[in-house]
Amino acid sequence: MRVTLQYFDGCPNWQTTDAHLRRLRGEHEIEVDYELIDSIERAEEAEFRGSPTVLIEGVDPFADEEAPVGLACRIYQTDDGLSGSPTLRQLQDAVVSAVEGA
């Protein structure tokens, strides 16, 4: 399964998401690609809704169509409140759901 981590350098939260994905690689057969979004033009082209964005087989399991496109840090709703990264559990659930849906 291919997972893409989209990010921009100005947002530190992508590193937390990256650490979670590295843990999941040990539990699931996933390959992680990294996509640096480095301009507003690239953000618009990719419909980038903030850093970090996780795409599982090209699909954003946390998609919010109301979120603006651009170079900004993304906010996720977690069981512990708002966070700059999805939790390990949220990512694991998204990977399992994608596997089951395949």
C-alpha positions in Angstrom: 0.0 0.0 0.0 1.3 3.4 -1.0 1.1 6.3 1.5 2.1 9.8 0.6 3.0 12.4 3.2 2.5 15.9 1.8 4.1 18.7 3.8 5.9 22.0 3.6 9.0 23.0 5.5 7.5 25.7 7.6 5.2 23.3 9.5 6.9 21.1 12.2 3.8 18.8 12.6 4.7 16.7 9.5 7.5 15.2 11.5 5.1 13.8 14.1 3.0 12.2 11.4 6.2 10.8 9.8 7.2 9.2 13.1 3.7 7.6 13.3 3.9 6.3 9.7 7.4 4.9 10.4 5.9 2.9 13.3 3.0 1.7 11.1 5.5 0.4 8.4 6.6 -2.2 11.0 3.0 -3.4 11.4 1.6 -3.0 7.9 2.9 -3.4 4.4 3.1 0.3 3.5 5.5 2.3 1.5 5.8 6.0 2.4 6.5 8.7 -0.3 7.2 12.3 0.7 5.9 15.2 -1.3 7.3 18.6 -0.5 4.7 21.3 -1.3 6.9 24.3 -1.8 4.8 27.0 -3.5 1.2 28.2 -3.5 1.0 27.2 -7.1 2.0 23.6 -6.2 -0.5 23.7 -3.3 -3.3 24.7 -5.6 -2.3 22.0 -8.2 -2.3 19.3 -5.5 -5.4 20.7 -3.7 -3.2 20.7 -0.6 -5.3 21.5 2.4 -2.4 21.9 4.8 0.6 20.2 6.4 0.7 17.4 7.1 -1.6 15.7 4.6 -1.7 11.9 4.4 -2.8 10.3 1.2 -3.5 6.5 1.3 -3.5 5.2 -2.3 -4.1 8.8 -3.4 -7.1 9.4 -1.0 -7.1 11.7 2.0 -8.9 9.8 4.7 -9.2 13.0 6.8 -10.4 15.2 4.0 -12.3 18.4 4.8 -13.5 19.9 1.6 -14.2 23.1 3.5 -10.5 23.6 4.4 -8.7 26.2 2.3 -6.0 25.2 -0.1 -2.6 26.7 0.7 0.6 26.6 2.7 -0.6 26.3 6.2 -0.4 23.9 9.1 -3.4 21.5 9.2 -5.5 20.8 12.3 -6.9 17.4 13.1 -9.7 16.5 15.6 -8.5 13.8 17.9 -9.9 12.1 21.0 -7.6 14.5 23.0 -8.8 17.6 21.2 -7.2 19.5 18.3 -3.8 18.5 17.1 -1.4 19.4 14.3 -1.1 15.7 13.4 -3.5 12.7 13.3 -2.8 10.3 16.1 -1.1 7.0 15.6 -4.4 5.3 16.2 -6.2 7.5 13.6 -3.5 6.6 11.0 -3.7 2.9 11.9 -7.5 3.0 11.5 -7.2 4.7 8.2 -4.7 2.2 6.9 -6.8 -0.8 8.1 -9.9 0.7 6.5 -8.1 1.2 3.2 -6.8 -2.4 3.3 -10.3 -3.7 4.0 -11.8 -1.5 1.3 -9.3 -2.7 -1.4 
